Amino acid sequence: MRLTAAALLITLLAGCGGNGETAAPHASNPADTSTMLRAELDRVLAQRGIELDSSGRPTRTVSSLPKRVWRHPQRFNNLLLLTAELSWGHYQQGDYDRNGEVNISDLTPVGVHLGKDTTSPDWAAAQTADGDANGEINIADVTPIGQDFGASVGGYVIQVRDTPGADYRDYGFVDFADGVDNGSFREFNFSAPAGSDADDYRVSPVGRTREFDWHVYRLELPGTSQLEPAIAVRDGGLMLAAVDDDAGRLLFAGTNELHPLAAADWVAHVVDAGGVQASQPGLAMIGGSPAIAYCGTSSSFAFEVRYARALIVNPGAAADWQSHGIEGGLPLQSVRLLEKDGLPVLTVQNGSGGVYLGVSATATPSSDLDWADVNVSGAATLNLPELALVGNRVCVGSYQYGGAGEAYFSGARISHPVNASDFDSFPVWTVGIEAQRPSVLACGGYPAMLVPDLDSGELDFLYSSEPQPTSAASWFVHSVATDSPDFINPDSVLLDGKPAASFGRSDINFAWGRRGIPDQPDDWLLQQGMEEGIINFGIGATSIVVSDYLPVIAFTEYDNINGVRHVAIAVATEQ
């Protein structure tokens, strides 16, 4: 015979009694205790507009997302392996039976231990029901159950902070199923490769599944035809850089909304009106202010890399920027930019097909003299370079000319490389003779790439089993999407510590890994055709960020009727 959770609660309470040392009110018999706890739960749930049926199930759908609660794990730095060994116990508001879900069965531990406090001999077991952490079990501990009722933990996201005072960023993910119940609590462990130098780590429970709806709209930017957007997070909002194709101007837009749902949420202006070319710029916060690396023309060079840095945190006009050229004689290519140790690092292809880094020794460069060139690829002929930090090392993903055409990886051996000998560079995966831009990212401290494979008609996920790979031998590959031609133009980011990607040409699509490092096609959730029939032309990729735990995508849409392009935004929403 099957017992409901409420009936089971009464049964478990039959032999329990408090120690009488708390002033918290509770009923004199098990049935009354059960009724009291259920009534209190109903009261708290009513504040959320939730009702339960007779078996304790909600009469309507409720959010399954647990509340974000950040805690610092125990940490041991393994100086031999240079790893940071992290460990923590399962914690979730209201989950007193430690099964990863908050439901009516979590009343049972409250009833079993009602009235106990820190002086009770079995407090080690009883404290699992001390939801308000006041050192006693009473009716107030029902409140956390009601506040998080329906939430289900899928695992823990791990964030890292490289230096004191820096922002935390997603680093990795541990699945709830990988925890070990040691009898007192469920314990989780994570080994952060090359992570002993990081300043700090923190963890938070996250949900099992998330279902996104997408709100898509067109930005109102200066000019009649805009394209190649790059989007990034700034303090308290988002920022975007794009190109006004008709007038050859660099554009910047900012919003103070974390989830901007309309063009009116953005304010835009022109940064550079002098011969800016239609390639995707790089955008990042450098030293606390926006910075843009981009391609233009000059009287001396057909194409050159330029750098614009904002003189204030929230620029509103061209006068708020300082721009200068860095390097000339380069092909028309997108530029990538990131902040490393508070300083700007960019990557671009040179005229002979080599990949170089531009590295500045100052957070506020003002001329080409503030930059140094770092050869990444040596004699290899590469293009379409993408840039990421894996740990605190610069890594570049690119495409190799010639032969069968291969995805190429270059990983710095040291924190501050100065020439090609400081990189391990090698082909990873054959992708065909038509060059397509990859995307490179770090997953749990390991390098990974998303690579369009035109010959096979798929988007592939490549990942290394070593944090500092020296050859293709440590890499594995599987397909993420196979709908031609909508697997091109990928960009990637970590969402809840798991890789997420935007990609597409005829449609805008979204893929999200179910694991910290997905190792098979079934480890991905796909949302396809978020904006069908809109053509995403251009050299550059789509651009994706995570803002306040939700993905936001920027892309180029083509107005076929009027023959112009515009920048569009897709903002994820959820219940």
N, C-alpha and C positions, 0 to 999 in steps of 0.2 A: 504494500500500500504506500502511496506517495504522500508525504507530509508537506503542507505548504510551509513557507518560511515562518509565518506567524504561529502556526501550530507547533513547529519545531522549537520556536522561541519559548513557548509555554512549557514544553517538555524539559528543555534544558534548564529552565529556571526552577523546576520543582525542588531541587535540593540545594538552592543557593540562598545565602543570606549575607547581609553586610556585617561589618564589624562594629557598626554603631558609632564610629568615631567621626563621621561627617554630619554636618547640619543639613545636607542636601535632602529634600523630601523624597521619599519613595514609598511605594505601596507595601502593605503588610503581607501579601501573599503573591505567588507567582502570576496568577491570572490578573490581579490588579496591576502588578508591575508591567506586564505585557501591554495591558490597556493604556496605562499611563504613558509608556514609551511610544506606542503607536500614535496616541493622541498628540504628543509633542511633535512627532515627525510630521503628522498631517498639518499641524500648525505652521511649521517651518516651510513645508512644501507649498502651502497655500500662498505664502509670500512670493513664490516664484510662479504661481498660477498652475501648480501641478496637483492633480488628484490621483490617488491610487485605487485600484479595484480591490476586491476582497482577497485576492492572492498577493497583493503588495506590488503589483505592476502598474506603471504609469498609464493613465488612460489616453495619453497623447505622447508623441515623440519628444524626447528631451535630449539636450546636448550631451554627447558622450565624451566631451573634452574635459580632462581634469584641469584644475586651476594651476597656473604656473607658480611654483614655489621653488625658489633657487636656494640650494644649500651647497656648502663646500665639502667635497668628499675627503676622506682620509687620503693622504698622499705620501708615497715613498719614492724618492728619486734613486733609481738604479744607475749609479755613476759608471758602472762597467758597460751596461748596454745603452746608457744615455736615455733611458725611458722614464716616464713618470707613471708609477703604478697607483691607480686610483681605486678606492673601494668605498661603498656606502650601502646603507640599508634601505629597503623599500619604505617609502613614505608617501601617503596620499591622504588628503583630507577626507575623513569619514570612512576609509577602508580599514575597518578594525579587524576583519578576518583575513586580511593580507592576500586576497586573491586577485587584486588588481581591478576590482569593480566595486562601486558603491551602490548598494541596493538594500532592501529591507533586511536581509540576513545580517547586516552589520549592526542591527539592534541587539543581536544575541550576545556579543561580548559585553555590551553595556549592561544588559540585564544580569549576566553571569557575575560581573565584577562590581555591580552597583554598590556604592558605599565604601569601597576600598580606597586606601590612600597610600602614601609612600611608606607608612609604617607597617603595612600589611606584609606578611611573610611571602606572599606570592605576587608582590608588586611587579616583578620583572615580567610576568605574564599579563597582569592586569593593566599595565600602563599602555598596552596597545590600544585600549579604548579611551585613553585620556586625550580626547581630541583637542581640547583647549589648553592642554599642557599646564594645568594648574595644580597637578599633584594629587588629584582625587577624581574618582569616577562618580558622576552625578548626572542629573537629567540634562544639564547644559551640554553634555557630550553628544546629545542627539543632534544639536544644531549643525555641526560639521557634516553629518550624514545628509541632512536636508539640503544644505548649501551646495553639495557636490553630488547629489543623487543622480544616478545614471551615468556618471563618469567612468570611463574604462581606460586604464593605463596600458599603452602598447609598449612602452619602454621609457628610457631616459635619454634626453638630449644632453650632450656634454659641450660646454663652451669653454673657451680659453681666452686668457688675457696675456698678451706677450710681455708687456711692461707695466709697471705700476701707473695707474691713472688712465690707461688705455681702455678702449671699449672692449667688452667681451664679444666674441664672434663664435658662431657654430663651429664645432670641431668634429664631433662624432655622435654615434648613437649605439645604445645597448638595448636589445630586445628584452621585454619582460620575461619571455620564456628562458632566457639565458641566466636568469637569477637562480640562486641556490638557497633553498629554505634550510637554515641551520638549526631549526627548532625554536629559536627565539624570534627571528625575523628573516626576511628574504634578503640575501646579500648579493650585490652586484660588483663586478670587477671590470676594469678597463686598463689596458696597457697603451699609453700614448707614446708612439715611436718618436725618437729624437725630441721628446717633450720635456726633458729635465730642465731646460733653460727657461721655460715659460714661467711667467710670474705667478699665475693663479689659474685654477680650474673651478668650475661650478656645474651642478647638474640640476635638472628639473624633470618631473614626470611629464610625459606628453601622451596624446591619445593613440588609440589603435588605428582608427581610420578618420580621415577628414574628407568631406565632400565639398568641393568648391563650385560656386556659381561665378560666372565672369561678367563683369560690367565693362563694356567696351565703348569708347568714345574717341572722337578726333580732337586733337589739340589745336587751338587757335594760335599760330605762331606767325611772326613777321614773314612777309613774302607770299608768293603764290604757289610755290612748290617746295616742300621741305622733305628731307629724307635722312636716313642713317642715324637714328637716335641712339644715344647711350644714356642709361638711367642709373642713378646711384642714390644711396641713402646719405642724408645729412642730418645734423642734430635737429630733431623735432619735425622732420619732413623728408621730402625727396627733391632731387634736382635732375635736370636733363640737359644734354647738349645735342644739337642736331645741326644740319647744314641747310641753308636756304640756297637751293640749287640754281635758281634763275639768276640771283644777284651775287652769288659767290660769297655768302656771309656765314659766319659762325654764330649760332644762336644758343642762348642759355635760358632755361625756364626753371623756376623754383616754386615749391608749394610748402606751406606749413602744415598740411594735412598728411597724416600717415597713410590714409587710404583715400586719396583724392578721387571723387566720383564724377567730376564734371570739369570741363575746360576752364570754367570760371574759378576753379581752385588754384590755377596756375597763373603766374606772372612771368612774362618773357621779355627779353631784350636782345639786341645785337651786341656781340662781344668784339668781333673783328669783321670789318667790311672790305677787306683787301685781298681778293683773289683766293678765297677759301675753296678747296676742292671737295667734290662729292664722295668722300670716303668717311667711314664711321670714326668719330673721334674717340679718344680715351678720356674718361671722366673719373675723378676721385677727389676725396677730401685729403689735402696735403697740409700738414701743420695746422689743422683746424679750419682751413678755408678751401673753397672749391678750386680745382685746377683742371685744365683741359689740354690734352695733347692732340694735335690735328695736322692735316695736310693742307698746304697752300702752294702758291706760285710766287716767284719774285723775278726781278729783272735779271738776276744771275743764274737762276735755276728753274728748270721746268717744273720741278716739284721740290718742296722742302717740308721738313717737320717743324712745326711751331708749338710754342708752349704759352698758354695764357693762365695766369694765376690771379685770383681775386685778391684785392687789397683789403677787403673787409669780409666778414663772415657771411653776410647776406647781400651780395651785389645786386644793384638794381639798374645799372646803366653801363655803357662802354667805359666811362671814366673810372669805374670801380675795378678795372682790370689793367694788368701790365702784360703785354705780349712781346715775344721775341722769337726769332728763328733759332733753330738748334743745328740742323744739318741739311745740306742741300744735295742735289743730284740723286734724289731717291725716286722710286716709282710711285705711282698713285696707289697707295695702300692704306688700309685702316691702321690706326695707331692704338696701342693699348697702354694703360697707365695704372699704376698702383702705388700705395704708400708702403714703404718698408723702413722700419726704425725711424719713422717721422720724416723720411725723405722721399722724393719722387723717383720712380723707376719706370721707364717706358721701353717698349720694344717696337721695332719696325724692320722691314726688309730694306736692304740697300739696293743699289742699282744693279749689282752683279748677282743678286739672288741669295746673298748671305743675310743672316739674321743677327741684329745687333741690339744691345741694350743701350739706352741713354740713362746715365746715372748721375745725379747731382749730389754734391756734398753739402748743399744747403736746402732748407725747406722753402726758401724764397729766391730761386734763381732769377736773374734779370737779364742774362745774355748767354750766348753760346759758350762763353768762357767758363760758365758755371757748370758745364756738362762734360762728362767723359764718356767715350765710346768703349763698349765692351763687346768684343767679338764672341758670339755664342756658337755659331755653326762651323767655324773653320772653313774647310774647302767644300763642304756640302752646299748644294744649291737648293735653297728652301724658300717658301713664301707663305703668306697668310699666317703669320705668327700670332699665337695667343699666349697670355701671360697669367701666372698665378703664383701664390706662395704656398709651398708645401712645408709645413713647419715654419721655419724662418728662412727658407732657401728659395731662391727664384727658380721657377721652372717654366719652360716654353714648349708649347705644342705647336706643330707646324705641318706643312705638306712638302714632300720632297719631289722635285722635278725629275723627269726622266724614268726610263724603265717602265715598270708596272705602276708606279706612283704609290707612295707610301706615307702613312701617318708617321710623323717624326717627333721624338721626344728629346728634350735637352734639360737635364737637371743639374743645378749647381752643386758642386761637391762641398763648397764652403759658403759661409754667410755673405762674403763680399768678393765675388769673382772679379777678376781683372782681364782675363782673356779666355780663349776657347779651351785651353788646357784645364781650366777650372770647371769644365762641364763634362758630364757623361752624356754624349749625344749619339743617338742610334735610331734606325727605323724600327717601328713597332708592328705595323699592320699594313698590308697591301690594300689600297682602297680604289685603285683604278687611275686611268690616265687623265681624267678631268679633275682639276684642283678644286677642292672644297674646303672651306674653313672649318677646323675642328674647334672644340672648346676644351679647356684644361682646368682641372680643379683638384682640391685635396679632399679626400674622404677618410676621416679618422686618422689623419696623418700620413696617408698613402696617396701617391699620385694616381689620377684617373683622367681619362679623356672621353669625350663624345665625338665620334667621327662619322661623317656621312660617307657611305660606301655606294657610289653610283653603279658600279658593276653589279652588285648584289641587290641594289634597290632597298637599302635599309640604313637605319641609324644605329651604329654600333657603340657599345660601352666597353672601354678598355680600362683595366685596372691592374696595378702592380701589387704583388704580395710582399714587396720589399719597399721600405720607405725611401731608400735611395737606390733605385735600380741602376744597374750598369749595362744591361742588355735587354733584349726582348724576351729572354728566357723566363723572366719572372712575371710576365704579363699574361692576362687572360682576357677573353673577349666573348661577348654575346650580343645579340640584337635587341634593341629597345623598341624600334618601330620599323615597319616594312611597307608603308604606304607611299609609293613613289607618286609625285616628287616631293612629298611633304615632310621629308626627313632632313632637309638641308637647313643651313643658317642656324645651327644650335648655339645657345648660350646656356650656362649652367650656374647653379648656386646650391648651397646647402639649406634645406628647409627641415626644421626639427632634427638637424644633424644628419639628414639623409639627402642624397643628390636629387636635384630637381632640374628640369631643363625645359626651355621653350624652343620651338623650332617650327619650320614650315615655309612654304612658298605660296601655294594656293590657299591654304588654311593656316591658321595659327593653332599650334598644338602644344600640349603640356604633358610632361612625363615626370613621375615622382617615384623614387625608389621606396620599396617597403622595408629595406634593410639599410644599415649604415654603409655597407658595400654590397650592392646587389650582385649575385653571381649567376643568375639565369634570367631568361626573358620573363618568367612569371613573377619575378621580384619587382616588377614595375606596374604602376597604375597609370593608365593613359586617359587623357581627355583630348579628343580630337575635334577639329572643326569649330573651335571657339569663335572664329570669325571667318565664315566660309565665303569663298569667292573673291576675297581681297588679296591682291597679288603683292607679295613681299619682295619686290625687286631690290637689287643693290649688292655691292661687294660685301657690305658688313652683315653681321649677324643680327638676330633679334637680341634684345637686352632684357635681362631679368634680375630682379632684386627681391629680397624679403624685407618687408616693412611691417613692424609690429606683428611678426609671426605669420604674415600673409604674403603670398607672391604678387608681384606687380610686373607686368611685361610692357615694354615699349617696342614698337615695330613700325615699318613703313607700309602704308597702304596705298594702292594705286587706284586713282579715280579714272577708270577707263573712258568714261563719257567725255571728260574734260581734258584727259591726257596729262594730268598732274599727279604728284605724289604728296602725301600728307603723313604726319606723325600721328599714330594712334596709341592709346593706352588701354590695357586690359587689367582690371583690378579684380582680384579674387575676393569673394565674400562668402560667408558661411553663417549658419544659424548659431 
